[in-house]
Amino acid sequence: MTSTQTGSATAAGAERAAHRDPNVLRWLGAYASSAVGDNVYYLALSWAAVQAGTPAQAGLVTALSAVPRAVLMLGGGVVADRFGPRRVLISSDAVRCAAVLAVALLLLVGRPGLWPLAVLALVFGAVDAVMMPALGALPTRITGRGQLARVHGMRSLAVRLANVVGAPLGGLGVALGGTAGAFGLAGLLFAASLPLLIALRVAKRPADDTHARGSAWSDLTGGLRHIRGHRVLLPLIVVIALSDLGFVGPLNVGLTLLADERGWGAGGVGWVLAGFGTGAGAASLLLTARGRVPRAGLVLSVSGVVSAAAIGSLAFVPNVAVAVAVALSVGLISGLNGVLCGALLQAESGPAYVGRVTSVATFFSLGVAPLTFPLTGAAIGLWGTGPVFVASAVVCGFGGAVGLCARDLRGAELPR
C-alpha cells in the first residue's frame, strides 16, 4: 500500500461521516457477507451433524468451536496487532472459504461421517480466535475516531440483518442442495467478502515498542499491562464482563425455560426474541444516524443498571404481550449499551493495542459467558425462573454500578 493510499484512508475518515464513506461501506459489505455466511455455516453444520450422528454427538460437534476460540482468543489479539487487522481478516475468510468448500465437496461425493465436521468446527474456532480481535481493531484504521459509535451502530445493524437472512438462506440451501449445497453457499458468501476487504484502504500500522523485542509473549503481556494501567479500559472491561455474564444466560437459555413454564410455546419465545431484536436494531439505527452520544461513559453505566432491572422483571410479567414490550426495552437499552461499550473500548485503547484490548473483552463475551448456559439451566431447574432472572439482573446491575463508581469511565467521552 502506498503512502498516498494510507493518507487518503485517514483523511477520508476525518472528512466523511462513516455511513457516507465508500471505504467504510466496503468494510460493511464484507462484514455483512461474512456474517450471513456464518449463519448459513452454523445451520449447515448442525444439520449435517444431526444427519451423521446421534443427538449427543451432534451437540458435541457444534460445541467444539468454543474450545479453540476460548483458548486462543488472547493470542488472536496479538496476531491482529502484529500483522494488521485487514491482513488477518483476509486470511481468515480465505481459510473459512477453503474449509467449508472442502467439506462441501466431501459431502457431495460420499458420506464421510462426523470427523470432517469435527475438524471443520475446530478450524472455525481457531480462526474465530484471531478474527474477532481483528474485527475490533479494523474500524480505527479505516475511519476517524469521531465515527466509532456510528461504525459500531452499522456493524450491529449488519449482525441483525445476518441473523434474519442467514438462517432462512441456509435452510433454502439445504432444501435445494442438501448439506453440501448449504456449505457451498457459506463458502461463496465468505469468498464474496474477500475482494471488498482487499480493496480497503487502511491507515498505517501504529508503532509499538513491544515489536522491537520480537516476542509474542511480550506483546500479550504488554497489552494486559496497557489495560491494567488504564483508568477507563480496566473498569470498562469489568463492566463488559459482568454485563455479558449476567445477560446471555437468561436470553439464550432462561427465556426458553420461562416460556415453557408459562405455557407460551415456541411462538411466544419467537415473539419475545423479535421484540428484543427490534429494540436492539432501533438502537443501532439511531446511533448510525446520530453518530455520537454525549456523556457516553455515564449513559453506558446508567443503561447497564436500567437494562438489568428490565431483565429481572421478565420473569414476573403476566403474559406474552408484556414480555414482548419488556424485551423491546431490553433490546433498545442493551443495544445502546453494547455500541457504546465497543466504541469507547476502541476510542480509549492505544492505537497499537486495539486488537489485544478487543481480545480480552471478547474472551469474556465469547469464551467465559457461554459457560453460564448450563449453569442457568441447572439453577432454574433447582430454584425456578424468578430467582435466577433476579440473580442475573443483579450481576448485570453490578456491572453498571462499577461504571458509575469509576470516575474516569463515568466521565469518558467519545471523540468528536
Phi, psi and omega in degrees: 000135182279163178295330178296318178296319180298313180297321181294327178297315180293317181295317181299319180296325183284329188267331186250144167295144187303321184285357175244004183269116181303327180295315178294322180293327173297315177300317182297318178298317178297316181295316181297316179298316179294321180293320175297318177301321177303312182296320177296317181299313183295323177294317180297319181296312182294321180293315179296321181293320178296322180289330187264344184212190178282165177303322179295317179295321179297318178297321179295316181298314182291338180270350186299328183300331185295332185292301179294330179298315180289318184292323188260358189301314182295323175295329178297327176295322176297316180298316181298317181286326184283318186256351179095134186295324182296314180297320180295318181293320177299313180296319182297312181292328177294317179295316180298318179299310181297319184293314183288327177291325177296317178293322177301320179293318178299317180290332181289325185262350181190194178237084188285350180090203187274338190298319179292331178291320178295317178297318179298318179297319178294319178298315180297321178297317179294319179293320177303324183297330177262336184285319183298312176298324179295322176300322179288328184277337188292318184306323181291347182259353183241355181209172179287154182296333178289351181258005188296319179296319179296318180297319179292326174297317178296319179296318179296321176298320179296322178296316179298317179298316181297321179294325180285318187273324191298310183297311176300323179294319176297318177299321178295321178298318178295318182296322185270325185229013182070189180295328177298318179294321179294317177296321178298320178296318177299318178299320178295323178292321175295320180296326182294335180284338188296310180298328178291320177292321179296327181280353181295140170261127182237151178289160180300143180296129181291153179288150179211122186291347178287339180295330183297330181278343175068020183248127177296324179297319179293327174298314182296311181294327176296321177294319178293322176295324179300318179291314185298325182269004185259129185285344177257315185296318183299307177294330179294318176298319178297317178300313180299314182298312181294321180297316180291319180298324180274341190262317192289329179297306178300322183289318187270327182244313185299323183296318178297317180292325177296316179297321178293320180295323183270353181076026180282336180077177180296326178298321178297318176301316180300318180293320180294316178295325177296321177298316178298313181297323178295316179297315179295321178295321178296320177297318179296318179296319179298315181288329175296319181284319185282315175089337182202144177241119177296153179053050187301318181297319179291316179299317179301314183292315180296319180297328177296319179292316182295316180295327177298316179298320180293321178298315179298326183286343182302324184288353186240009181288148186280335184204177184296320183300316179292322179298320178296318179297318178294317179298324177299316180291321177298315179298317181297312184287315181289330175296316175299314181300315183296317179295317180294322176300312181297317181293316178294323179301315180285322182293325184273340181290143170300142185306328182275357187243005189299318180298317181290321177296316178299322182296324179293313178298318181291329177302318178288321184290315187252347180258313185267315185303320179299341178295343179283348182302302180295327179295319178297315179298316180294319181295320178294324176298327181275316191241352181091170186288322185303302181300324182289318177297321179294316179298319178296320178297323178297318178298313177300315181297325177297325175299314177298323179295323176301317178298319180292328181277340180273104189302317183291322176290318180300327180264005184292142178237148172283148179299150177272000000 
